[in-house]
Amino acid sequence: MTPILDWFPSILFGRVAINSVSRNEGFNSLLRYYYLGLGVDFPFKSMFASVFENAPRIGLLRDMNYRFAIPDDSHDSHIHVVTREYFVYLERKHFLPSFKFLETKFNDVISRYPWTGLI
């Protein structure tokens, strides 16, 4: 990783809860697509997120050039890790190619749910 100050300002993705009926519809990718569009248009230098090791989107994030870091396990004997969580980050140079990649891959869901926000 490059020096920490070269990564900010940044966008940090949180968690998204989707009901079981709507899973696998591309809604997580739709949100990522719109945030990438925001990142392309504004001076953000990176995007960060965390993802669990068995999450279906890991392959997609790799295809988008996200980099993965695996935090060390806690040395607290009271904590039992059930599923490992990865820290992932995307450098600005990959924003536009990743945006176009999602635009192609999820064109159907993007066209069904166009952005109607303020920006």
SVG drawing of the C-alpha trace seen along z (x, -y; Angstrom):
<svg xmlns="http://www.w3.org/2000/svg" viewBox="-39 -18 43 38">
<polyline fill="none" stroke="black" stroke-width="0.4" points="0.0,0.0 1.1,-3.5 1.5,-6.0 -1.8,-6.5 -2.3,-10.2 -2.4,-9.2 -5.7,-7.3 -7.8,-10.2 -10.4,-11.6 -12.1,-8.3 -15.5,-6.6 -16.2,-3.9 -18.8,-1.3 -20.8,0.1 -23.2,3.0 -26.3,3.5 -29.2,5.6 -31.3,7.1 -34.3,9.3 -34.1,12.9 -36.5,12.4 -34.3,9.6 -30.9,11.3 -28.9,12.0 -30.7,9.1 -27.5,7.0 -28.5,4.4 -25.2,4.3 -23.5,3.9 -26.0,1.2 -25.0,-0.8 -21.3,-0.3 -21.9,-1.5 -23.5,-4.7 -20.8,-5.3 -18.1,-4.7 -19.8,-7.3 -19.6,-9.7 -16.0,-8.8 -15.1,-9.4 -16.7,-12.9 -15.3,-14.1 -11.8,-14.1 -11.9,-10.9 -8.7,-8.9 -9.9,-5.5 -12.8,-3.3 -12.7,-1.0 -15.0,1.8 -15.0,5.0 -16.2,8.3 -16.6,11.7 -14.5,14.5 -17.4,16.5 -19.3,13.5 -20.5,14.1 -19.1,10.7 -15.4,11.5 -14.9,12.6 -16.6,9.5 -14.4,7.2 -11.3,9.0 -12.4,8.5 -12.8,4.8 -9.1,4.6 -10.0,4.2 -7.0,5.2 -7.5,7.4 -5.8,7.2 -6.5,9.8 -6.3,8.3 -4.5,10.3 -6.7,12.4 -7.4,10.9 -5.2,12.1 -8.2,11.8 -8.8,15.4 -12.6,14.6 -13.0,13.9 -13.6,16.9 -13.5,16.0 -16.3,17.8 -15.9,16.1 -12.8,14.1 -13.4,10.6 -11.3,9.0 -10.4,5.3 -10.6,4.3 -9.6,1.1 -9.8,-0.3 -7.3,-2.9 -8.6,-5.9 -6.9,-4.7 -9.4,-1.8 -12.6,-3.8 -13.4,-4.4 -12.5,-1.0 -14.5,0.6 -17.5,-1.8 -17.5,-0.7 -17.1,3.0 -20.2,2.8 -22.1,0.8 -21.6,3.6 -22.2,6.5 -25.2,5.0 -26.8,3.0 -30.2,4.5 -30.5,3.6 -28.9,0.2 -31.5,-0.6 -34.4,0.6 -33.2,-1.6 -31.7,-4.9 -30.2,-7.4 -32.6,-10.1 -30.6,-11.8 -29.4,-15.3 -26.0,-14.9"/>
</svg>
